[in-house]
């Protein structure tokens, strides 16, 4: 069965599908920089991935960004059994 990597942020509904883990992680990283730093001062961030969750160690109170990636199956008509 084919799979995709999904990108989610905390409790936000929905997910963004990506072709592979690297693309998913890059997308989440760029969205965090865009949302939290207005696309600027990215050098000031201290981003790292802990398993499949993006962490920002430059945030003093809580390093968790809420962004995460995970693998999910692609559902097709052929994969559904009656």
Backbone as CSV, one residue per row, in Angstrom:
resi,resn,N_x,N_y,N_z,CA_x,CA_y,CA_z,C_x,C_y,C_z
1,UNK,0.849,-1.180,0.000,0.000,0.000,0.000,0.892,1.240,0.000
2,UNK,0.526,2.192,-0.779,1.251,3.452,-0.879,1.025,4.291,0.382
3,UNK,2.019,5.096,0.755,1.883,5.964,1.917,2.306,7.380,1.570
4,UNK,1.867,8.317,2.386,2.303,9.710,2.301,2.677,10.152,3.708
5,UNK,3.378,11.256,3.804,3.668,11.864,5.099,2.712,13.026,5.284
6,UNK,2.072,13.093,6.452,1.141,14.167,6.751,1.782,15.140,7.725
7,UNK,1.503,16.427,7.522,2.004,17.482,8.394,0.807,18.074,9.124
8,UNK,0.889,18.159,10.453,-0.194,18.725,11.252,0.382,19.725,12.251
9,UNK,-0.463,20.619,12.727,-0.056,21.538,13.786,-1.077,21.470,14.904
10,UNK,-0.667,20.885,16.003,-1.487,20.821,17.204,-2.882,20.304,16.936
11,UNK,-3.857,21.045,17.383,-5.256,20.646,17.263,-5.916,21.194,16.003
12,UNK,-5.140,21.870,15.142,-5.714,22.400,13.906,-6.314,21.262,13.090
13,UNK,-7.491,21.467,12.529,-8.088,20.401,11.716,-7.347,20.232,10.396
14,UNK,-7.381,19.043,9.891,-6.778,18.776,8.594,-5.292,18.508,8.680
15,UNK,-4.750,18.095,7.571,-3.323,17.805,7.469,-2.890,18.089,6.036
16,UNK,-1.614,18.353,5.870,-1.060,18.596,4.539,-0.263,17.373,4.125
17,UNK,-0.640,16.709,3.026,0.110,15.531,2.585,1.400,15.932,1.871
18,UNK,2.440,15.135,2.083,3.730,15.351,1.435,4.239,14.024,0.881
19,UNK,5.072,14.101,-0.138,5.563,12.903,-0.821,6.509,12.074,0.037
20,UNK,7.245,12.724,0.946,8.191,11.976,1.776,8.432,12.729,3.082
21,UNK,9.160,12.089,3.994,9.402,12.661,5.324,10.200,13.960,5.234
22,UNK,11.204,13.998,4.382,12.037,15.190,4.245,11.213,16.401,3.818
23,UNK,10.336,16.223,2.841,9.486,17.325,2.380,8.526,17.757,3.489
24,UNK,7.985,16.801,4.227,7.058,17.117,5.318,7.751,17.933,6.403
25,UNK,8.956,17.519,6.769,9.704,18.232,7.799,10.085,19.640,7.333
26,UNK,10.474,19.764,6.094,10.845,21.074,5.552,9.631,22.001,5.512
27,UNK,8.479,21.474,5.100,7.246,22.267,5.051,6.897,22.783,6.449
28,UNK,6.923,21.898,7.441,6.589,22.302,8.810,7.563,23.352,9.323
29,UNK,8.835,23.176,9.031,9.849,24.135,9.467,9.598,25.509,8.852
30,UNK,9.351,25.540,7.552,9.095,26.810,6.882,7.825,27.484,7.383
31,UNK,6.775,26.699,7.649,5.523,27.265,8.170,5.738,27.847,9.560
32,UNK,6.526,27.178,10.407,6.808,27.692,11.749,7.538,29.042,11.654
33,UNK,8.546,29.116,10.810,9.295,30.359,10.642,8.385,31.454,10.094
34,UNK,7.539,31.102,9.135,6.598,32.075,8.557,5.598,32.559,9.602
35,UNK,5.020,31.642,10.367,3.978,31.989,11.341,4.524,32.716,12.566
36,UNK,5.619,32.239,13.102,6.128,32.768,14.358,7.147,33.892,14.204
37,UNK,7.846,33.899,13.093,8.902,34.888,12.903,8.664,35.752,11.677
38,UNK,7.457,35.687,11.123,7.106,36.455,9.924,8.119,36.258,8.806
39,UNK,8.703,35.071,8.745,9.672,34.759,7.708,11.025,35.420,7.920
40,UNK,11.170,36.154,9.014,12.422,36.872,9.284,13.077,36.317,10.546
41,UNK,14.289,36.709,10.771,15.031,36.321,11.967,15.093,34.814,12.167
42,UNK,15.093,34.079,11.073,15.171,32.622,11.161,16.477,32.190,11.813
43,UNK,17.505,33.029,11.719,18.792,32.703,12.332,18.675,32.669,13.850
44,UNK,17.714,33.404,14.391,17.551,33.466,15.843,16.870,32.218,16.405
45,UNK,16.306,31.426,15.553,15.631,30.230,16.028,16.641,29.121,16.291
46,UNK,16.245,28.209,17.126,17.069,27.034,17.406,16.164,25.822,17.196
47,UNK,15.904,25.532,15.928,14.963,24.470,15.581,15.651,23.118,15.531
48,UNK,14.921,22.097,15.951,15.407,20.725,15.868,14.189,19.805,15.810
49,UNK,14.419,18.621,15.301,13.365,17.613,15.246,13.623,16.580,16.331
50,UNK,12.626,16.349,17.153,12.674,15.312,18.178,11.678,14.248,17.743
51,UNK,12.225,13.150,17.258,11.414,12.128,16.591,10.694,12.801,15.427
52,UNK,9.384,12.884,15.474,8.626,13.490,14.376,7.943,14.788,14.788
53,UNK,8.482,15.463,15.814,7.909,16.720,16.283,8.953,17.833,16.207
54,UNK,8.547,18.991,15.674,9.442,20.140,15.543,9.525,20.891,16.868
55,UNK,10.747,21.123,17.321,10.992,21.838,18.571,11.748,23.130,18.262
56,UNK,11.471,24.181,19.035,12.171,25.466,18.897,12.758,25.816,20.252
57,UNK,14.036,25.513,20.441,14.688,25.737,21.721,14.900,27.212,22.042
58,UNK,14.620,28.103,21.094,14.732,29.531,21.387,13.485,30.051,22.109
59,UNK,12.460,29.213,22.223,11.254,29.573,22.974,11.493,29.162,24.435
60,UNK,11.622,30.107,25.347,12.039,29.794,26.710,11.031,28.982,27.531
61,UNK,9.759,29.227,27.367,8.776,28.562,28.211,8.441,27.145,27.756
62,UNK,8.329,26.964,26.457,7.939,25.653,25.930,8.511,25.504,24.531
63,UNK,9.421,24.561,24.308,10.049,24.433,22.995,9.172,23.764,21.931
64,UNK,8.084,23.121,22.342,7.228,22.439,21.376,6.513,23.419,20.474
65,UNK,6.566,23.188,19.172,5.916,24.089,18.217,4.502,23.636,17.876
66,UNK,4.199,22.398,18.152,2.905,21.844,17.760,2.943,21.203,16.381
67,UNK,3.990,21.484,15.595,4.110,20.907,14.263,4.671,19.490,14.371
68,UNK,4.048,18.574,13.661,4.498,17.181,13.665,4.242,16.564,12.293
69,UNK,4.971,15.490,12.021,4.790,14.747,10.777,4.554,13.280,11.118
70,UNK,3.780,12.611,10.287,3.588,11.175,10.481,3.204,10.517,9.172
71,UNK,3.489,9.242,9.102,3.224,8.446,7.903,1.777,7.950,7.934
72,UNK,1.126,7.984,6.783,-0.265,7.531,6.698,-0.490,6.808,5.373
73,UNK,-1.364,5.818,5.384,-1.653,5.105,4.139,-2.517,5.946,3.206
74,UNK,-2.317,5.738,1.919,-3.179,6.353,0.917,-4.347,5.405,0.691
75,UNK,-5.540,5.881,0.903,-6.722,5.038,0.734,-7.155,5.108,-0.726
76,UNK,-7.266,3.953,-1.328,-7.736,3.845,-2.701,-8.943,2.919,-2.732
77,UNK,-9.645,2.928,-3.830,-10.795,2.052,-3.962,-10.365,0.588,-3.800
78,UNK,-9.224,0.244,-4.371,-8.737,-1.126,-4.289,-8.344,-1.548,-2.871
79,UNK,-8.022,-0.585,-2.008,-7.620,-0.930,-0.651,-8.822,-1.133,0.271
80,UNK,-10.010,-0.826,-0.198,-11.224,-1.008,0.599,-11.841,-2.362,0.340
81,UNK,-12.049,-3.102,1.405,-12.639,-4.432,1.278,-14.042,-4.426,1.869
82,UNK,-14.929,-5.150,1.274,-16.307,-5.237,1.791,-16.411,-6.375,2.735
